[in-house]
Amino acid sequence: MEQVKSFRNMTTEQVELTLYIASAEHDLLTPHGSRITVIAPGQEEQVSFGSLRQPYLNGIKVSLQSEQDQMSFERWTRYTGSPADLMLNHNDAFCIVADETLRVLPK
């Protein structure tokens, strides 16, 4: 069964979102691939990923490129229960924001 998470691009530029998919055995997350999508400024996308055997995220990368700036945000984990795991796998909706840095925040 695929998982679905919602991502809202609150920036003025298009962003590329990469979700890194994993399975879990005990406390260890094992990578199994990725899902890439592009989100237009101001838009919200429902992004599906994974399967019954690979229902977790072990990483996220968001990239933004404008005429003036190029920014990216990355967050990774290898273990369940870590702060990154709790952010990625225990929230269903996120906002992508950019001020001086690019960030992904739970809604």
KOLGU-654178 format. One record per residue: residue in one letter; x, y, z of N, C-alpha, C, CB in turn. Coordinates in steps of 0.05 Angstrom, whole numbers. Last residue first. Glycine has a CB too. Layout:
% residues N
+---------+--------+--------+--------+--------+--------+--------+--------+--------+--------+--------+--------+--------+
| residuo |     nx |     ny |     nz |    cax |    cay |    caz |     cx |     cy |     cz |    cbx |    cby |    cbz |
+---------+--------+--------+--------+--------+--------+--------+--------+--------+--------+--------+--------+--------+
|       a |      X |      Y |      Z |      X |      Y |      Z |      X |      Y |      Z |      X |      Y |      Z |
...
+---------+--------+--------+--------+--------+--------+--------+--------+--------+--------+--------+--------+--------+
This chain:
% residues 107
+---------+--------+--------+--------+--------+--------+--------+--------+--------+--------+--------+--------+--------+
| residuo |     nx |     ny |     nz |    cax |    cay |    caz |     cx |     cy |     cz |    cbx |    cby |    cbz |
+---------+--------+--------+--------+--------+--------+--------+--------+--------+--------+--------+--------+--------+
|       k |     62 |    418 |    174 |     40 |    437 |    174 |     27 |    436 |    201 |     19 |    431 |    153 |
|       p |    133 |    415 |    183 |    107 |    402 |    185 |     85 |    423 |    186 |    106 |    383 |    210 |
|       l |    176 |    446 |    135 |    164 |    446 |    162 |    138 |    430 |    162 |    159 |    475 |    171 |
|       v |    236 |    455 |    105 |    212 |    439 |    103 |    201 |    437 |    131 |    217 |    411 |     90 |
|       r |    271 |    512 |     77 |    264 |    494 |     99 |    239 |    478 |     92 |    260 |    509 |    126 |
|       l |    325 |    551 |     57 |    303 |    534 |     48 |    297 |    514 |     70 |    310 |    520 |     20 |
|       t |    341 |    616 |     83 |    347 |    588 |     78 |    322 |    574 |     68 |    358 |    574 |    104 |
|       e |    318 |    665 |     84 |    347 |    664 |     79 |    357 |    636 |     75 |    362 |    677 |    103 |
|       d |    266 |    635 |     62 |    272 |    663 |     69 |    302 |    666 |     64 |    264 |    670 |    100 |
|       a |    220 |    589 |     40 |    247 |    600 |     35 |    247 |    629 |     45 |    254 |    598 |      5 |
|       v |    185 |    528 |     53 |    188 |    557 |     55 |    217 |    565 |     50 |    179 |    566 |     84 |
|       i |    138 |    480 |     47 |    165 |    486 |     38 |    167 |    516 |     37 |    172 |    473 |     10 |
|       c |    101 |    443 |     94 |    104 |    468 |     79 |    133 |    472 |     71 |     93 |    493 |     95 |
|       f |     66 |    380 |     97 |     90 |    396 |    100 |     87 |    422 |     84 |    115 |    381 |     92 |
|       a |     31 |    325 |    126 |     30 |    350 |    111 |     54 |    368 |    118 |      3 |    365 |    116 |
|       d |     38 |    282 |    160 |     27 |    277 |    133 |     27 |    302 |    115 |      0 |    266 |    135 |
|       n |     86 |    257 |    205 |     71 |    280 |    195 |     62 |    273 |    167 |     88 |    306 |    196 |
|       h |    120 |    216 |    217 |     97 |    221 |    235 |     82 |    246 |    229 |    108 |    222 |    264 |
|       n |    163 |    214 |    182 |    144 |    192 |    182 |    120 |    195 |    201 |    158 |    168 |    189 |
|       l |    194 |    262 |    188 |    186 |    251 |    161 |    163 |    231 |    162 |    210 |    238 |    149 |
|       m |    200 |    271 |    244 |    190 |    292 |    226 |    179 |    280 |    200 |    213 |    312 |    220 |
|       l |    219 |    221 |    261 |    194 |    232 |    273 |    183 |    254 |    255 |    199 |    242 |    301 |
|       d |    267 |    219 |    232 |    246 |    199 |    228 |    219 |    209 |    238 |    254 |    172 |    242 |
|       a |    294 |    263 |    256 |    287 |    263 |    227 |    266 |    243 |    220 |    313 |    258 |    210 |
|       p |    300 |    244 |    310 |    285 |    269 |    304 |    277 |    270 |    274 |    301 |    293 |    311 |
|       s |    289 |    172 |    311 |    306 |    195 |    311 |    289 |    220 |    305 |    329 |    192 |    289 |
|       g |    254 |    129 |    305 |    255 |    143 |    331 |    273 |    167 |    332 |    262 |    124 |    351 |
|       t |    296 |     90 |    263 |    270 |     98 |    272 |    272 |    111 |    299 |    250 |     73 |    272 |
|       y |    355 |    112 |    229 |    343 |     99 |    251 |    314 |    109 |    256 |    359 |    102 |    276 |
|       r |    379 |    143 |    192 |    382 |    114 |    188 |    366 |     98 |    209 |    412 |    106 |    189 |
|       t |    360 |    203 |    157 |    363 |    187 |    181 |    367 |    158 |    174 |    338 |    190 |    199 |
|       w |    364 |    270 |    132 |    367 |    241 |    129 |    367 |    228 |    157 |    393 |    234 |    115 |
|       r |    350 |    326 |     93 |    348 |    315 |    120 |    348 |    284 |    117 |    323 |    325 |    135 |
|       e |    365 |    386 |     58 |    366 |    357 |     60 |    364 |    348 |     89 |    392 |    346 |     47 |
|       f |    353 |    438 |     14 |    349 |    429 |     41 |    350 |    398 |     40 |    321 |    439 |     53 |
|       s |    383 |    490 |    -25 |    373 |    463 |    -22 |    371 |    457 |      8 |    391 |    442 |    -35 |
|       m |    385 |    543 |    -74 |    384 |    533 |    -46 |    376 |    504 |    -46 |    365 |    550 |    -29 |
|       q |    408 |    595 |   -110 |    405 |    566 |   -112 |    406 |    556 |    -83 |    426 |    553 |   -131 |
|       d |    386 |    659 |   -135 |    395 |    640 |   -114 |    392 |    612 |   -123 |    379 |    645 |    -89 |
|       q |    371 |    691 |   -179 |    390 |    701 |   -159 |    402 |    680 |   -141 |    375 |    722 |   -143 |
|       e |    338 |    660 |   -211 |    359 |    675 |   -224 |    380 |    685 |   -204 |    347 |    698 |   -239 |
|       s |    332 |    599 |   -172 |    321 |    623 |   -185 |    344 |    637 |   -199 |    307 |    641 |   -163 |
|       q |    318 |    535 |   -150 |    337 |    551 |   -165 |    322 |    574 |   -178 |    352 |    534 |   -187 |
|       l |    315 |    488 |    -99 |    303 |    512 |   -110 |    324 |    527 |   -126 |    289 |    530 |    -89 |
|       s |    303 |    424 |    -73 |    321 |    442 |    -87 |    305 |    464 |   -100 |    338 |    427 |   -108 |
|       v |    301 |    379 |    -20 |    285 |    399 |    -35 |    305 |    419 |    -47 |    265 |    414 |    -17 |
|       k |    300 |    314 |      2 |    316 |    335 |     -9 |    298 |    353 |    -25 |    339 |    323 |    -27 |
|       i |    297 |    266 |     55 |    283 |    285 |     38 |    303 |    305 |     27 |    260 |    299 |     53 |
|       g |    296 |    199 |     81 |    309 |    224 |     73 |    291 |    240 |     56 |    335 |    218 |     59 |
|       n |    268 |    155 |     93 |    293 |    158 |    108 |    308 |    183 |    100 |    311 |    134 |    105 |
|       l |    201 |    137 |    100 |    220 |    156 |     88 |    245 |    156 |    105 |    208 |    184 |     84 |
|       y |    167 |     73 |     93 |    180 |     95 |    108 |    196 |    113 |     90 |    199 |     83 |    129 |
|       p |    146 |     26 |     72 |    128 |     49 |     77 |    141 |     73 |     90 |    106 |     39 |     95 |
|       q |    157 |    -24 |     41 |    174 |     -1 |     42 |    158 |     24 |     48 |    191 |      2 |     16 |
|       r |    117 |    -62 |     39 |    143 |    -70 |     51 |    162 |    -46 |     54 |    156 |    -91 |     34 |
|       l |     76 |    -33 |     15 |     71 |    -46 |     40 |     97 |    -54 |     55 |     54 |    -71 |     36 |
|       s |    112 |     24 |    -11 |     95 |      1 |    -14 |     90 |    -11 |     14 |    107 |    -21 |    -33 |
|       g |    129 |     90 |    -37 |    132 |     66 |    -22 |    112 |     44 |    -29 |    129 |     73 |      6 |
|       f |     85 |    147 |    -48 |    111 |    134 |    -48 |    109 |    107 |    -34 |    133 |    152 |    -35 |
|       s |     54 |    207 |    -72 |     52 |    179 |    -63 |     80 |    166 |    -66 |     31 |    163 |    -79 |
|       v |     38 |    271 |    -55 |     60 |    255 |    -66 |     57 |    227 |    -54 |     87 |    267 |    -60 |
|       q |      0 |    323 |    -73 |     -2 |    298 |    -58 |     18 |    279 |    -70 |    -32 |    286 |    -58 |
|       e |     19 |    391 |    -72 |     19 |    366 |    -85 |     16 |    343 |    -65 |     45 |    362 |   -102 |
|       e |      2 |    458 |    -81 |      4 |    436 |    -62 |      1 |    410 |    -77 |    -18 |    438 |    -40 |
|       q |     34 |    520 |   -102 |     18 |    496 |   -106 |     22 |    476 |    -84 |     25 |    483 |   -133 |
|       g |     68 |    563 |    -98 |     41 |    566 |    -88 |     24 |    541 |    -90 |     28 |    588 |   -101 |
|       p |    106 |    543 |   -154 |    102 |    562 |   -133 |     73 |    564 |   -124 |    112 |    590 |   -141 |
|       a |    103 |    471 |   -167 |    102 |    499 |   -176 |     98 |    517 |   -152 |     80 |    504 |   -197 |
|       i |    144 |    417 |   -157 |    120 |    431 |   -147 |    123 |    461 |   -154 |    118 |    428 |   -116 |
|       v |    163 |    354 |   -181 |    167 |    383 |   -183 |    141 |    396 |   -174 |    175 |    392 |   -212 |
|       t |    190 |    294 |   -152 |    168 |    309 |   -164 |    175 |    339 |   -164 |    142 |    304 |   -148 |
|       i |    215 |    229 |   -143 |    221 |    257 |   -149 |    196 |    269 |   -161 |    245 |    259 |   -169 |
|       r |    232 |    179 |   -100 |    210 |    190 |   -115 |    215 |    219 |   -118 |    182 |    184 |   -101 |
|       s |    277 |    122 |    -92 |    269 |    150 |    -88 |    245 |    157 |   -106 |    292 |    169 |    -94 |
|       g |    301 |     65 |    -54 |    296 |     81 |    -78 |    287 |    109 |    -71 |    275 |     67 |    -95 |
|       h |    311 |     40 |     -5 |    301 |     24 |    -27 |    295 |     40 |    -52 |    276 |     10 |    -19 |
|       p |    350 |     37 |     57 |    341 |     51 |     32 |    332 |     32 |     10 |    363 |     69 |     22 |
|       t |    327 |     17 |    119 |    343 |      8 |     97 |    332 |     22 |     71 |    342 |    -23 |     94 |
|       l |    332 |     35 |    187 |    318 |     41 |    161 |    337 |     33 |    138 |    310 |     71 |    159 |
|       l |    330 |      0 |    247 |    346 |      8 |    224 |    329 |     12 |    199 |    368 |    -12 |    219 |
|       d |    306 |    -24 |    290 |    308 |      6 |    291 |    323 |     17 |    266 |    323 |     15 |    315 |
|       h |    275 |    -75 |    258 |    282 |    -66 |    285 |    283 |    -36 |    284 |    310 |    -79 |    294 |
|       e |    275 |    -52 |    195 |    278 |    -77 |    210 |    290 |    -69 |    237 |    295 |    -98 |    194 |
|       a |    240 |    -18 |    145 |    251 |    -17 |    172 |    252 |    -45 |    183 |    235 |      1 |    190 |
|       s |    252 |     13 |     81 |    239 |     -6 |     98 |    252 |     -5 |    125 |    240 |    -36 |     85 |
|       a |    245 |     77 |     46 |    260 |     56 |     61 |    240 |     36 |     73 |    276 |     69 |     83 |
|       i |    259 |    130 |      0 |    241 |    110 |     10 |    256 |     88 |     24 |    223 |     98 |    -12 |
|       y |    264 |    198 |     -5 |    280 |    173 |     -4 |    265 |    152 |     12 |    309 |    178 |      8 |
|       l |    239 |    247 |    -47 |    234 |    231 |    -23 |    250 |    205 |    -25 |    204 |    226 |    -19 |
|       t |    253 |    309 |    -73 |    260 |    281 |    -74 |    255 |    268 |    -47 |    290 |    278 |    -82 |
|       l |    228 |    363 |   -108 |    226 |    348 |    -83 |    234 |    319 |    -89 |    197 |    349 |    -72 |
|       e |    242 |    425 |   -133 |    244 |    397 |   -139 |    246 |    382 |   -112 |    268 |    390 |   -157 |
|       v |    202 |    483 |   -142 |    220 |    467 |   -126 |    220 |    438 |   -136 |    214 |    468 |    -96 |
|       q |    194 |    549 |   -169 |    189 |    520 |   -171 |    210 |    505 |   -154 |    191 |    511 |   -201 |
|       e |    186 |    606 |   -125 |    199 |    591 |   -146 |    191 |    562 |   -147 |    230 |    593 |   -143 |
|       t |    167 |    629 |    -81 |    160 |    642 |   -106 |    173 |    628 |   -130 |    168 |    672 |   -105 |
|       t |    141 |    580 |    -32 |    162 |    598 |    -44 |    151 |    611 |    -69 |    188 |    582 |    -50 |
|       m |    110 |    542 |    -12 |    104 |    569 |     -4 |    124 |    589 |    -14 |    102 |    571 |     27 |
|       n |     85 |    485 |    -32 |    107 |    502 |    -39 |     99 |    531 |    -33 |    115 |    498 |    -69 |
|       r |     65 |    432 |      7 |     56 |    458 |     -4 |     81 |    475 |     -8 |     36 |    472 |     16 |
|       f |     53 |    364 |      4 |     74 |    384 |      5 |     64 |    409 |     -8 |    100 |    374 |     -9 |
|       s |     28 |    306 |     36 |     21 |    331 |     23 |     44 |    351 |     26 |     -5 |    343 |     33 |
|       k |     36 |    236 |     24 |     42 |    260 |     40 |     36 |    285 |     23 |     71 |    260 |     51 |
|       v |     19 |    169 |     26 |     15 |    195 |     13 |     21 |    217 |     33 |    -15 |    197 |      2 |
|       q |     40 |    102 |     10 |     36 |    123 |     29 |     32 |    149 |     14 |     60 |    126 |     49 |
|       e |     13 |     42 |    -19 |     29 |     67 |    -20 |     21 |     86 |      2 |     24 |     80 |    -47 |
|       m |     17 |    -24 |      0 |      0 |      0 |      0 |     18 |     25 |      0 |    -19 |      0 |     24 |
+---------+--------+--------+--------+--------+--------+--------+--------+--------+--------+--------+--------+--------+
